[in-house]
């Protein structure tokens, strides 16, 4: 009877992961509902079999230190203490909870493979919706109109609120597809299908006009090339498509817009304001979750909510010890993941690693870790990389 109840909770936890991944580009509400079911399944299993040995690893130690130092930042929150408490006990607790739950729930390659199939099925919908938005002016998942940039160019968002968000999501999708295409044993029909999907995904990234996503995809591809050591012939059509598209004047102009007068002046001003915050409270920050509340004091008249650089925002809100802990977490989980890939040659793991590197690269230019769906995507990815270490 005990085993049946345990299996019931395991079933709920596993299929909640699939639900969360499928609805990631579609609905915030459904993502949070499935995250709740994940917690329910995890709690039930741990009541029956309270095994937490998997927590003993350097990445988990670093991320717990990050949470502790973030809690210390409450000392500087002042009048915004309620905001800090909500950010710490709400968002960050939820994100880290997902990370730890994924590690424990994904206990076999079969579950990992199913999760990636579900993720890519949903991604195909999101990519198709984004491309339809480019050609018809509106996408079909949430009926979003195409986005007009400040220079009048048209950028696709698909079902996401902003083209940068969609671009960051697509980097994870494309990284996974590119890694899977490196398999020498794949049957031709499947290889051609993945190749077409990868071309569409990379094309969609270009149509987002998100330069941060373009840079992130390059970083992801560099990791794929360095770690894989495989024949890259299958990826040539994708690189050719991307290369040819960048010769079109609109994409070339967008890529170098940052160097033109008025290009990214707002982003640089925001970074300078964030640096002023850091100078005022370098060790424990101004308080987790208070960046928006304090921002106008450092850049009067501005209404920007985020730093457009996740690392600067972590430092400004929670201090240098918190940032160092977070960077230690990043380095250690990527190192352990790369070590596991070298030992197993698992291309799913390589795709996850490349996607994580791309995501973290883009986070230097945007707010990925503070956007619900993107933040959850990252913590799921980190959890899957850590989970993959447990099985052969």
N, C-alpha and C positions, 0 to 999 in steps of 0.2 A: 504493500500500500504506500509506504514511504517513497519507494522508487517511482511509483506511478505519479505521485504528486510532484516529485522532483522533475520528472520528465515533462509534466504539464507546464511547469514554470519555465523549463528550458525551451519548450516549444514557443511559448509566448515571447520569451526574450529573443530567440533567434528570428522569428518572423516579424517582430517589431523592428529589427534592424533592416529587414528588406523593405518594410513599409516606409521607414524613415528615409532610406536611400531613394526609393521611387518617387516620393513626394517632395524631395529636397528642392527641385527647381519649380515646384508648382504651388505649394501652400505652406505658409508659416504655421498655421493652426494645426494642420495634419502632422507636420514635422514634430511639433511639441506634444501632440497626442501620442504619437508612436514613441517619442522619447519617454513619456510617462509610462507606457506599457513596458518598455525596456527596463525601467527602474522597478516596476512591479515584478517582472520575471526574475530579475537579479536578486531582489530582496527575498522573494520566496525561496529561491535556491540556496541563498546563504543562511537562511533560518534553518533549513534542513541539513545542509552541509557547509558549515562556516569555515571555508578554506580561503585564506588570503595570502598564501605563499607567493603568488604571482606578483605581488606588490614589491617584492624585494629586487629592485633593479635601480641602476643609477638614474635613468630618466624619471622614474616615479619619485625618487628622493628629491631630485631637482624641482619637479613640479609641485611637490608638497612644500618645499622651501619657498617657492614662488608664491604660493597661497598664503603662507605664514607672513612673509614680508609684505604682501598686499594688505593683510589684516593690520599690520603695524602702521600702515599709512592712514588708518582711521584716526590716529592721534592728531593728524594735521587737517582733518576734514572740516573742523569747525562747524559753521552754520549749515554745511552740506552733509552732515553726518548721516542723515536719513538716506540721501542719495548713495553714499558710499556703502551703507549696510545693504541696500537693495542690490547694488552692483555686485558686492562680494557674495552675499548669500543667495542671490538670484542667478544672475548671468554666469559668473565665474564658477559657482558651485555646480550649476547645470552642465556647463561645458566640461569641467574636469570629471564630473560624474559620468558623463557619456564616454569619455576617454577610458576611465577605469572599467566601466561595464563592458565596453567593446572588447577590451583585453581578455576579460574573463569568459565572455559569451562565445566568441569565435575560437573554437577549440579544435577545428579540423580544416584541412584544405577544402573539403567539400562545402563547408559553410562559407568560407572565403570566396570560393568560385561562384556560388549562388549569389552572394552579395554583389559581386562585380557584374554578373549578368543582369541583375535587377537594376543596378546603377546605370549600366550602359543602355539598357532598354529605355529608361527614363530620359537619359541624355539624348538619345536619338529623337525623342519627342521635342526636347528643348531646342536642339540644333535645327530640326525641321521648322519649328515655330519661329526661330530667329531668322532663318533664311526667307521664310514666307513674309516676315515683317519687312525685310529689305526690299523684296520685289513687289509687295502689295500694300505696304505702309502700315500694316497691323498684324500682330501675331495671334495665334489661335488658342493659346493656353489660358491667357488672362486678358486678352483683347487690348494689350498695350500698343499704343501708336509708336511709330518709329521716333527716335530721339534726335532732336536738332542740337548740335553742339554750338558753342559760343562763336564759332566761325562759320556757321551755317551748313556744316557737313551733316550727313545722315548716319547715325550710329544705331546698330541693332542692340536691343536689350533682352529680347525674348520675354520670358515670364518674370525677369528680374527687374528691380526698381531702377537700376542704372547700368549703363553699358560696361563700366568697370567691373561690376559684380558678375555680369554674365561672362565677361572675358576671363575672370579669375576661375570661375566654375569650369569653363571650357579648357583651361590649362590642365586641370586634373583629368578631364575626359580625354583630351588629346594625348597626354602623357601615357595613360593606360593603353590606349589604342596603339600608339607607336611601339610601346614595349611588347605588346602581344604580337605585333607584326614581325618581330624578330625571331619568332619560333620557327625552326627549320622543319618541324614535323607537321605543321598545319596543312590540312587539305586545301587544294586550290580554291574551291568554292568559298570556303570560310575566309581564306586569305584575301580574296578579291572583295568580299563583303566588308571586311574590316578596313581594307585599303580605301574603299569608297567612303565609308563612314569617317575615316581619319581625314581624308581630303575635305569632306564637308565640314568637319569640326574645325580644322585649321582655317578654312575659308571663312567660317563664321567668326573666328577670333579676329581675323583681319577686318571683317566688316563691323566689329564692335568699335573700331578706331581707338581701342584702349592700348596706349603705348606701354603701359605697365604690364599688360598681359603679353604683349609681343616680346618684351624683354624677359618676362617670366618663362615663356615658352622656349626661348633660346637657352636659358639656364637649365631648363628641364632636359632639352635635347643634348646639351653638353654632358650632363650626368649620364644619360642613356648611352652616349657614345663611349664615355670613359669607363663605365662599369661593365657594359655588355661584352665588349670585345668581339662582337659578332659581325657577320656580313650585313651591311646596311643597304643592300640593293633595293629591297622592298620599300625603303623609305624615300628613295630618289624621287618618285612622282610627287610626293608630298612637298619635299623641299623645292622642287621645280615650280609647283603651283604657287607656293608662298613667295619664291623669288620673283617670278614673273609679275605677280600682283603688285609687288612693291615698286615696280617700275612705272605703274600708273601714277600720274601727277598728284591725284588726291591723297593717295597713301604716302607718297614720298613727302608731300607737304605736311601731312599730319605727323609723320615721324620726326621731322625736324622743326616742328612748331615751337618746341620748348626753347629753341635758340633765337627765336624771333622776338621782336619788341612786343611786350604784353603777353608773351607765350604762357609761361607757367608762373607768372609773378605772384599770383595769389597763393599757390602752394608754397613757394619760398618764404613768403611773408608769414604763413601759418607755421612753418618750421622754425622761423626765427622767434615767433611768439612762444612756441613750445620750449625752445631753448631758454628763453627768459624764465619760464616756469621752473625749468630744471635748475637753473642757477639759484633760484630762491629757495628751493627745497630739494637738493640733490640726493639726499640719503633715503628719505622715506616719502618723498613726493607730496603732492597737495591733497592726496586722498583718492582712493580708487573710485572711479566713476564720476569724478568732479571736473574733468577737463572742459566739458561744455560750459559748466556753471562759472568757471574761472576765466574762460577764454577772453571775454570782453575786457577784462581788466588789463590784459597784456596786448590786446589789439583792439582798441576802442572803435566802435562802429561796425565791427565785423559780426557776422551771425554764423560763422563756421562752427560746426558741432564737433568735428574730429580733427586730429592732427594730420591726416593723410600720410601718416607714417606710424605703423603700429608700434615700432620699437621706441620712437620718441614719446609716444603717448603712454606706453607702459612706464617709461622712466619718469615722465612728468607727473603721472598720477601716483605711482607706487615706489619710486626711488631706484637707485642704482643697484641695491642688493636684490631687489625683485627682478630687474632687467637681467642681471648676471645669472640669476637662477633660471630664468626663462631661456636664455641663450645656452646655458649648460644643458637644459632639457633638450633643446633642438639638436645640439651637437651629439649628445649621447644617444638619442633614439635614432638619428640618421646613421651614426656609426654602427650601432648594433644591427640595424636593418641592412646596411651595406655588407656587413660581415656575414649575415645570414644568407644574403643573395649570393655572395661569392662561394659559400659552402653548398648551396642547393641549386643555384641557377634558376630559381623560380621567377618567371617573367611577370607574374602578377605582382610579386613583391617589388620588382624593379619599377613597374608602372606606378605603384604607390609611392615609392621613394622619389621618383622623378616628379610626380604630381605634388608631393609635399615640398620639394625644393622650389618648384615653380610658384607655389602658393606663397611660400615664405619670401621669395624674391619680390613678388608683387606687393606683399605686405609692407615693403619699404616705401612704396609710393601711394598706398591707399589704406582703407579702413577694414580690411578683410576680417580681422579678429574681433571686430566690433559690429559686424553684420550678422544677424542671427543665422541665416542659412549657410553663409560662408564659414562662419566660426564653427558651426556644427560639422560641416564637411571636413574642416581641418582636424578637429578633435577625433572624428571617426577615422580619418586616414592615419593619424598618429596611433590610435588604439589598434587599428588593423596591423600596422607595421610591428607593434609590440606583440600583438597576439600571434603573428606569424612565427615568432621565435620559439614558440612552445611546441610546434609539431614539425615533423620531418617532411 
